[in-house]
């Protein structure tokens, strides 16, 4: 059966590629095979490799700047440098930094100038708290002034991270800066209330070009947790593919050195129709997908990474939380089978044991245990729970820990933030899931960091930063 032509895909996906003016960017740094991080990176089968053909593994944290203020959380409590030191002290080598496309929209609305950071603090927190937080950020970070822009703060943080040999991964978390994620937040699906696809791709182009100024940005994401919307329709695999391939084209054109991570449907859980061989996207299964009643009569659509110039740059990313609506997170056998089905089959791993018994008995073995179309790297870029005594015996995290160790899977936990400036309307909102405490001067659960997170990082076999001794210090 013939592949559906791209112009037919475009009928179901509104695709707008914006032009960006490169003149506001610094000259791109040249990747070097002789100095860290030995870029550019690429993929080789199931592995991420650097320019020296060394396999790269990441273990890290999410440090968000996707909230309404669009500034990395915690800078009013501690300096950026001290926060990065604390990340490195646990052995982490990777920081996923969720951002909002709105930050780039403001750049274009402001005559291609990023606004000074106090502007968003005042507009979102009010004059009293906005002024207070501005003063606190400047007290802890005297390298900045009240005229320092949002994008300058992010650039400086990335450069500080590079000095500590920490990779930074920009994650297009939301369009409208706010807490994520739900079906009704306006950021869920292409064409949603806040999800303007043209602005999204323009933002990706900008960040991809900007990343060329930072050697430790070797990858970036397309979109965090696509999901069905309470407003926008067309929630199906073909619409997903049309928009995501167009966005990958935009990133690759702006910066062909970057790896591009793809999160799947259903809150970043499900990549099955893209990773599994011979899946017709009109008829492939999808939780909560809008029905395509005539899918069997339409010209079949298949996805093949090798058909695209960025095929060797794609890394699949999967998320999983205990609150998953459609995945069994109650024991390791079913968790591994679910991960295999949802995209980790691309690692070329063996069929999980549950496929041979539990799933076969349920009559869904073929659906859940089909092989991949192509070996491709897959990372676990979001998961987490409360940082308390339950961490040590948590079923899902325990299973994920063993899974990542066994298969050499890179990961990033959610999240670093012990307190948010504003979250769902609440200012100075404490987060029990945060790795750091509410004042960002220590770990929230020291026993968990020493007994769970640091050993997990060590088990991943990460190299020490060059010239700094062991990464697993203090």
MARDRENRO-696612 format. One record per residue (C-alpha): residue number from 1; y, x, z. Coordinates in nm, 2 decimals, always signed. Example, Ala and Ser with C-alpha at 12.3 -4.5 7.8 and 13.67 -1.06 7.14 Angstrom:
R  seq      yy      xx      zz
R    1   -0.45   +1.23   +0.78
R    2   -0.11   +1.37   +0.71
***
This chain:
R  seq      yy      xx      zz
R    1   +0.00   +0.00   +0.00
R    2   +0.34   +0.13   -0.10
R    3   +0.60   +0.24   +0.15
R    4   +0.90   +0.01   +0.18
R    5   +1.21   +0.17   +0.03
R    6   +1.50   +0.27   +0.26
R    7   +1.73   +0.01   +0.11
R    8   +1.50   -0.26   +0.22
R    9   +1.50   -0.12   +0.58
R   10   +1.88   -0.12   +0.56
R   11   +1.87   -0.50   +0.51
R   12   +1.74   -0.54   +0.87
R   13   +1.95   -0.27   +1.03
R   14   +2.33   -0.25   +1.03
R   15   +2.39   +0.12   +0.96
R   16   +2.74   +0.27   +0.96
R   17   +2.78   +0.65   +0.95
R   18   +3.13   +0.76   +1.05
R   19   +3.31   +1.06   +0.94
R   20   +3.42   +1.31   +1.20
R   21   +3.69   +1.57   +1.17
R   22   +3.55   +1.91   +1.27
R   23   +3.89   +2.06   +1.31
R   24   +3.92   +1.97   +1.68
R   25   +3.60   +2.17   +1.76
R   26   +3.57   +2.54   +1.83
R   27   +3.38   +2.75   +1.58
R   28   +3.01   +2.70   +1.64
R   29   +2.84   +2.97   +1.84
R   30   +2.58   +3.16   +1.65
R   31   +2.22   +3.12   +1.78
R   32   +2.07   +3.46   +1.88
R   33   +1.71   +3.56   +1.89
R   34   +1.80   +3.85   +2.11
R   35   +1.97   +3.67   +2.40
R   36   +1.88   +3.36   +2.61
R   37   +1.81   +3.09   +2.52
R   38   +1.68   +3.24   +2.20
R   39   +1.78   +2.95   +1.98
R   40   +1.76   +2.75   +1.77
R   41   +1.46   +2.56   +1.90
R   42   +1.20   +2.38   +1.68
R   43   +0.87   +2.22   +1.72
R   44   +0.52   +2.36   +1.64
R   45   +0.26   +2.09   +1.67
R   46   +0.27   +1.95   +2.02
R   47   +0.50   +2.23   +2.15
R   48   +0.87   +2.31   +2.17
R   49   +0.93   +2.67   +2.07
R   50   +1.23   +2.91   +2.07
R   51   +1.32   +3.15   +1.79
R   52   +1.07   +3.40   +1.93
R   53   +0.79   +3.15   +1.89
R   54   +0.76   +3.12   +2.27
R   55   +0.65   +2.78   +2.41
R   56   +0.92   +2.62   +2.61
R   57   +0.86   +2.39   +2.91
R   58   +1.13   +2.20   +3.10
R   59   +1.14   +2.07   +3.45
R   60   +1.46   +1.92   +3.57
R   61   +1.69   +1.65   +3.69
R   62   +1.92   +1.38   +3.55
R   63   +2.29   +1.44   +3.64
R   64   +2.48   +1.13   +3.52
R   65   +2.83   +1.10   +3.39
R   66   +2.77   +0.76   +3.22
R   67   +2.94   +0.55   +3.49
R   68   +3.28   +0.40   +3.45
R   69   +3.47   +0.71   +3.54
R   70   +3.29   +0.92   +3.27
R   71   +3.30   +1.23   +3.50
R   72   +2.98   +1.40   +3.63
R   73   +2.90   +1.24   +3.97
R   74   +2.96   +1.43   +4.29
R   75   +3.25   +1.66   +4.19
R   76   +3.47   +1.51   +4.46
R   77   +3.22   +1.63   +4.72
R   78   +3.13   +1.98   +4.59
R   79   +3.22   +2.22   +4.32
R   80   +3.04   +2.21   +3.99
R   81   +2.92   +2.56   +4.04
R   82   +2.77   +2.49   +4.38
R   83   +2.59   +2.18   +4.25
R   84   +2.44   +2.39   +3.97
R   85   +2.34   +2.65   +4.22
R   86   +2.15   +2.39   +4.42
R   87   +1.97   +2.27   +4.10
R   88   +1.87   +2.62   +4.02
R   89   +1.76   +2.69   +4.38
R   90   +1.48   +2.43   +4.34
R   91   +1.35   +2.60   +4.03
R   92   +1.47   +2.34   +3.78
R   93   +1.57   +2.48   +3.44
R   94   +1.68   +2.16   +3.26
R   95   +1.96   +1.90   +3.32
R   96   +1.96   +1.58   +3.13
R   97   +2.32   +1.46   +3.13
R   98   +2.36   +1.08   +3.06
R   99   +2.69   +1.01   +2.90
R  100   +2.87   +0.70   +2.76
R  101   +2.97   +0.67   +2.39
R  102   +3.29   +0.52   +2.53
R  103   +3.40   +0.87   +2.62
R  104   +3.40   +0.96   +2.25
R  105   +3.56   +0.63   +2.16
R  106   +3.85   +0.72   +2.39
R  107   +3.89   +1.05   +2.20
R  108   +3.94   +0.86   +1.87
R  109   +4.16   +0.59   +2.03
R  110   +4.38   +0.87   +2.18
R  111   +4.46   +1.04   +1.85
R  112   +4.16   +1.27   +1.87
R  113   +4.25   +1.39   +2.22
R  114   +4.03   +1.34   +2.52
R  115   +4.23   +1.17   +2.80
R  116   +4.31   +1.35   +3.13
R  117   +4.03   +1.28   +3.38
R  118   +4.26   +1.10   +3.64
R  119   +4.31   +0.83   +3.38
R  120   +3.96   +0.68   +3.42
R  121   +3.96   +0.73   +3.79
R  122   +4.28   +0.53   +3.83
R  123   +4.17   +0.26   +3.59
R  124   +3.83   +0.21   +3.74
R  125   +3.88   +0.28   +4.11
R  126   +4.23   +0.16   +4.16
R  127   +4.55   +0.36   +4.24
R  128   +4.45   +0.45   +4.60
R  129   +4.09   +0.55   +4.55
R  130   +4.16   +0.69   +4.21
R  131   +4.43   +0.92   +4.34
R  132   +4.21   +1.02   +4.64
R  133   +3.91   +1.11   +4.42
R  134   +4.14   +1.30   +4.18
R  135   +4.27   +1.51   +4.47
R  136   +3.92   +1.57   +4.60
R  137   +3.79   +1.68   +4.26
R  138   +4.07   +1.93   +4.22
R  139   +4.03   +2.06   +4.58
R  140   +3.66   +2.14   +4.52
R  141   +3.72   +2.26   +4.16
R  142   +4.05   +2.44   +4.14
R  143   +3.98   +2.56   +3.79
R  144   +4.10   +2.21   +3.67
R  145   +4.44   +2.04   +3.68
R  146   +4.55   +1.68   +3.65
R  147   +4.59   +1.74   +3.28
R  148   +4.22   +1.85   +3.24
R  149   +4.04   +1.62   +3.00
R  150   +3.71   +1.44   +3.04
R  151   +3.56   +1.65   +2.76
R  152   +3.69   +1.97   +2.91
R  153   +3.53   +1.90   +3.24
R  154   +3.19   +1.84   +3.07
R  155   +3.23   +2.16   +2.86
R  156   +3.31   +2.36   +3.17
R  157   +3.01   +2.23   +3.35
R  158   +2.78   +2.31   +3.05
R  159   +2.92   +2.67   +3.04
R  160   +2.86   +2.72   +3.41
R  161   +2.50   +2.59   +3.36
R  162   +2.46   +2.85   +3.08
R  163   +2.55   +3.13   +3.31
R  164   +2.26   +3.02   +3.53
R  165   +2.03   +2.98   +3.24
R  166   +2.00   +2.61   +3.28
R  167   +1.95   +2.40   +2.96
R  168   +2.17   +2.09   +2.93
R  169   +2.05   +1.79   +2.73
R  170   +2.32   +1.53   +2.64
R  171   +2.17   +1.18   +2.66
R  172   +2.35   +0.89   +2.49
R  173   +2.28   +0.66   +2.78
R  174   +2.51   +0.36   +2.72
R  175   +2.79   +0.26   +2.48
R  176   +3.02   +0.10   +2.74
R  177   +3.04   +0.32   +3.05
R  178   +2.86   +0.14   +3.33
R  179   +2.54   +0.13   +3.53
R  180   +2.22   +0.10   +3.32
R  181   +1.99   -0.08   +3.23
R  182   +1.92   -0.45   +3.19
R  183   +1.86   -0.70   +2.91
R  184   +2.20   -0.85   +2.98
R  185   +2.43   -0.55   +3.02
R  186   +2.56   -0.55   +2.67
R  187   +2.42   -0.20   +2.60
R  188   +2.06   -0.30   +2.53
R  189   +2.02   -0.33   +2.15
R  190   +2.20   -0.26   +1.82
R  191   +2.48   -0.50   +1.78
R  192   +2.49   -0.60   +2.14
R  193   +2.82   -0.69   +2.31
R  194   +2.91   -0.32   +2.37
R  195   +2.66   -0.16   +2.13
R  196   +2.86   -0.10   +1.81
R  197   +2.63   +0.09   +1.59
R  198   +2.91   +0.27   +1.39
R  199   +3.08   +0.39   +1.71
R  200   +2.74   +0.50   +1.84
R  201   +2.67   +0.72   +1.54
R  202   +3.02   +0.85   +1.54
R  203   +2.97   +0.95   +1.90
R  204   +2.64   +1.12   +1.83
R  205   +2.80   +1.32   +1.55
R  206   +3.08   +1.43   +1.77
R  207   +2.85   +1.54   +2.06
R  208   +2.62   +1.72   +1.81
R  209   +2.91   +1.92   +1.67
R  210   +3.05   +1.98   +2.02
R  211   +2.70   +2.11   +2.12
R  212   +2.74   +2.39   +1.87
R  213   +2.99   +2.55   +2.11
R  214   +2.72   +2.57   +2.38
R  215   +2.41   +2.78   +2.34
R  216   +2.23   +2.62   +2.62
R  217   +2.24   +2.28   +2.45
R  218   +1.94   +2.30   +2.23
R  219   +1.86   +1.93   +2.22
R  220   +2.02   +1.58   +2.25
R  221   +1.90   +1.22   +2.26
R  222   +1.95   +0.94   +2.02
R  223   +1.97   +0.65   +2.27
R  224   +1.85   +0.58   +2.62
R  225   +1.61   +0.29   +2.68
R  226   +1.64   +0.06   +2.38
R  227   +1.54   -0.29   +2.50
R  228   +1.56   -0.66   +2.40
R  229   +1.90   -0.81   +2.45
R  230   +1.99   -1.15   +2.59
R  231   +2.25   -1.17   +2.30
R  232   +2.16   -0.94   +2.01
R  233   +1.86   -1.04   +1.79
R  234   +1.63   -0.85   +1.56
R  235   +1.44   -0.68   +1.83
R  236   +1.15   -0.53   +1.61
R  237   +1.01   -0.20   +1.50
R  238   +1.17   -0.21   +1.15
R  239   +1.52   -0.26   +1.29
R  240   +1.46   +0.01   +1.55
R  241   +1.35   +0.26   +1.28
R  242   +1.63   +0.19   +1.05
R  243   +1.90   +0.25   +1.31
R  244   +1.73   +0.55   +1.47
R  245   +1.66   +0.73   +1.15
R  246   +2.02   +0.68   +1.04
R  247   +2.14   +0.82   +1.37
R  248   +1.91   +1.12   +1.34
R  249   +2.05   +1.18   +1.00
R  250   +2.40   +1.19   +1.16
R  251   +2.30   +1.43   +1.43
R  252   +2.12   +1.66   +1.19
R  253   +2.41   +1.67   +0.94
R  254   +2.65   +1.76   +1.22
R  255   +2.42   +2.02   +1.38
R  256   +2.09   +2.10   +1.22
R  257   +1.99   +2.34   +1.50
R  258   +1.94   +2.06   +1.76
R  259   +1.62   +1.91   +1.87
R  260   +1.65   +1.53   +1.87
R  261   +1.47   +1.32   +2.13
R  262   +1.37   +0.96   +2.06
R  263   +1.32   +0.71   +2.34
R  264   +1.10   +0.41   +2.26
R  265   +1.12   +0.04   +2.29
R  266   +1.09   -0.16   +2.62
R  267   +1.32   +0.06   +2.83
R  268   +1.21   +0.39   +2.67
R  269   +0.84   +0.32   +2.74
R  270   +0.69   +0.24   +2.40
R  271   +0.67   +0.47   +2.09
R  272   +0.33   +0.35   +1.99
R  273   +0.42   +0.22   +1.64
R  274   +0.59   +0.55   +1.55
R  275   +0.34   +0.80   +1.69
R  276   +0.01   +0.62   +1.60
R  277   -0.14   +0.66   +1.26
R  278   -0.13   +0.38   +1.00
R  279   +0.09   +0.14   +1.19
R  280   +0.26   -0.12   +0.97
R  281   +0.59   -0.17   +1.15
R  282   +0.62   -0.53   +1.04
R  283   +0.30   -0.62   +1.23
R  284   +0.27   -0.35   +1.50
R  285   +0.25   -0.49   +1.86
R  286   +0.56   -0.48   +2.07
R  287   +0.63   -0.63   +2.41
R  288   +0.91   -0.90   +2.39
R  289   +0.97   -0.83   +2.02
R  290   +1.12   -1.10   +1.81
R  291   +0.85   -1.26   +1.60
R  292   +0.84   -1.16   +1.23
R  293   +0.65   -1.46   +1.11
R  294   +0.61   -1.34   +0.75
R  295   +0.53   -0.98   +0.85
R  296   +0.18   -0.99   +0.69
R  297   +0.34   -1.09   +0.36
R  298   +0.61   -0.83   +0.35
R  299   +0.57   -0.49   +0.19
R  300   +0.43   -0.27   +0.47
R  301   +0.66   -0.02   +0.64
R  302   +0.52   +0.31   +0.78
R  303   +0.69   +0.59   +0.95
R  304   +0.62   +0.96   +0.87
R  305   +0.81   +1.24   +1.03
R  306   +0.74   +1.46   +0.74
R  307   +0.96   +1.24   +0.51
R  308   +1.27   +1.35   +0.69
R  309   +1.46   +1.68   +0.70
R  310   +1.47   +1.66   +1.08
R  311   +1.10   +1.60   +1.11
R  312   +1.04   +1.94   +1.27
R  313   +1.32   +1.87   +1.52
R  314   +1.19   +1.55   +1.68
R  315   +1.07   +1.54   +2.04
R  316   +0.95   +1.20   +2.17
R  317   +1.07   +1.10   +2.52
R  318   +0.90   +0.84   +2.75
R  319   +1.02   +0.68   +3.07
R  320   +0.81   +0.52   +3.34
R  321   +0.89   +0.34   +3.66
R  322   +0.68   +0.15   +3.91
R  323   +0.88   -0.16   +3.81
R  324   +0.75   -0.16   +3.45
R  325   +0.70   -0.51   +3.32
R  326   +0.41   -0.44   +3.10
R  327   +0.24   -0.12   +3.22
R  328   -0.02   -0.09   +3.50
R  329   +0.12   +0.17   +3.74
R  330   -0.14   +0.12   +4.01
R  331   -0.38   +0.40   +3.95
R  332   -0.40   +0.72   +3.75
R  333   -0.67   +0.61   +3.51
R  334   -0.46   +0.32   +3.38
R  335   -0.14   +0.52   +3.39
R  336   -0.28   +0.79   +3.17
R  337   -0.42   +0.53   +2.93
R  338   -0.08   +0.36   +2.91
R  339   +0.10   +0.69   +2.85
R  340   -0.15   +0.78   +2.58
R  341   -0.09   +0.45   +2.40
R  342   +0.28   +0.46   +2.44
R  343   +0.33   +0.80   +2.27
R  344   +0.15   +1.08   +2.45
R  345   -0.13   +1.05   +2.19
R  346   +0.11   +1.28   +1.99
R  347   +0.01   +1.57   +2.22
R  348   -0.34   +1.56   +2.07
R  349   -0.48   +1.50   +2.42
R  350   -0.83   +1.35   +2.45
R  351   -0.89   +0.98   +2.49
R  352   -0.83   +0.89   +2.85
R  353   -1.13   +0.78   +3.05
R  354   -1.00   +0.43   +3.09
R  355   -1.03   +0.38   +2.72
R  356   -1.40   +0.42   +2.75
R  357   -1.46   +0.16   +3.01
R  358   -1.18   -0.05   +3.14
R  359   -0.99   -0.11   +2.81
R  360   -1.31   -0.14   +2.61
R  361   -1.43   -0.42   +2.84
R  362   -1.09   -0.59   +2.80
R  363   -1.12   -0.57   +2.42
R  364   -0.80   -0.37   +2.37
R  365   -0.95   -0.02   +2.32
R  366   -0.84   +0.00   +1.96
R  367   -0.49   -0.10   +2.04
R  368   -0.45   +0.14   +2.33
R  369   -0.65   +0.44   +2.22
R  370   -0.57   +0.50   +1.85
R  371   -0.50   +0.86   +1.75
R  372   -0.16   +1.00   +1.66
R  373   -0.03   +1.04   +1.30
R  374   +0.10   +1.39   +1.38
R  375   +0.11   +1.64   +1.67
R  376   +0.46   +1.63   +1.82
R  377   +0.61   +1.73   +2.16
R  378   +0.65   +1.45   +2.41
R  379   +0.85   +1.47   +2.73
R  380   +0.88   +1.25   +3.04
R  381   +1.26   +1.23   +3.07
R  382   +1.30   +0.96   +3.34
R  383   +1.10   +0.85   +3.64
R  384   +1.17   +0.84   +4.01
R  385   +1.17   +0.66   +4.35
R  386   +1.33   +0.67   +4.69
R  387   +1.36   +1.01   +4.85
R  388   +1.18   +0.95   +5.18
R  389   +0.85   +0.99   +5.35
R  390   +0.68   +0.77   +5.09
R  391   +0.74   +1.03   +4.82
R  392   +0.44   +1.24   +4.92
R  393   +0.19   +0.96   +4.88
R  394   +0.35   +0.77   +4.59
R  395   +0.08   +0.67   +4.35
R  396   +0.28   +0.68   +4.03
R  397   +0.46   +1.00   +4.10
R  398   +0.14   +1.16   +4.21
R  399   -0.03   +1.06   +3.89
R  400   +0.27   +1.18   +3.68
R  401   +0.27   +1.51   +3.86
R  402   -0.10   +1.58   +3.78
R  403   -0.05   +1.45   +3.42
R  404   +0.24   +1.68   +3.35
R  405   +0.06   +1.98   +3.50
R  406   -0.26   +1.92   +3.31
R  407   -0.10   +1.87   +2.97
R  408   +0.21   +2.10   +3.01
R  409   +0.45   +1.81   +2.97
R  410   +0.82   +1.87   +3.03
R  411   +1.00   +1.63   +3.27
R  412   +1.33   +1.53   +3.43
R  413   +1.34   +1.32   +3.75
R  414   +1.60   +1.04   +3.82
R  415   +1.83   +1.15   +3.96
R  416   +2.05   +1.41   +4.13
R  417   +2.32   +1.16   +4.24
R  418   +2.31   +1.08   +4.61
R  419   +2.63   +0.87   +4.58
R  420   +2.81   +0.70   +4.29
R  421   +3.19   +0.66   +4.27
R  422   +3.13   +0.31   +4.14
R  423   +2.81   +0.13   +4.06
R  424   +2.79   -0.24   +3.97
R  425   +3.13   -0.29   +4.13
R  426   +3.06   -0.11   +4.45
R  427   +3.26   +0.20   +4.52
R  428   +3.11   +0.50   +4.70
R  429   +2.77   +0.35   +4.65
R  430   +2.49   +0.55   +4.83
R  431   +2.17   +0.59   +4.63
R  432   +1.85   +0.64   +4.82
R  433   +1.68   +0.77   +4.50
R  434   +1.92   +1.06   +4.48
R  435   +1.78   +1.41   +4.52
R  436   +2.11   +1.51   +4.70
R  437   +2.26   +1.34   +5.00
R  438   +2.56   +1.12   +4.99
R  439   +2.80   +1.41   +5.04
R  440   +2.63   +1.64   +4.79
R  441   +2.60   +1.92   +5.03
R  442   +2.23   +1.91   +5.09
R  443   +1.90   +1.75   +5.00
R  444   +1.85   +1.39   +5.09
R  445   +1.49   +1.45   +5.19
R  446   +1.44   +1.82   +5.26
R  447   +1.07   +1.78   +5.33
R  448   +1.02   +1.62   +4.99
R  449   +1.21   +1.90   +4.81
R  450   +1.01   +2.17   +4.98
R  451   +0.67   +1.99   +4.98
R  452   +0.68   +1.79   +4.65
R  453   +0.95   +1.89   +4.40
R  454   +0.95   +2.27   +4.43
R  455   +0.57   +2.30   +4.42
R  456   +0.57   +2.07   +4.11
R  457   +0.82   +2.29   +3.94
R  458   +0.63   +2.60   +4.03
R  459   +0.31   +2.45   +3.89
R  460   +0.48   +2.41   +3.55
R  461   +0.49   +2.79   +3.52
R  462   +0.86   +2.82   +3.44
R  463   +0.99   +3.17   +3.38
R  464   +1.26   +3.31   +3.61
R  465   +1.61   +3.35   +3.46
R  466   +1.66   +3.70   +3.32
R  467   +1.82   +3.93   +3.56
R  468   +1.83   +3.69   +3.85
R  469   +1.49   +3.74   +4.01
R  470   +1.27   +3.44   +4.10
R  471   +1.40   +3.10   +4.00
R  472   +1.21   +2.96   +4.30
R  473   +1.46   +3.10   +4.55
R  474   +1.58   +2.92   +4.86
***
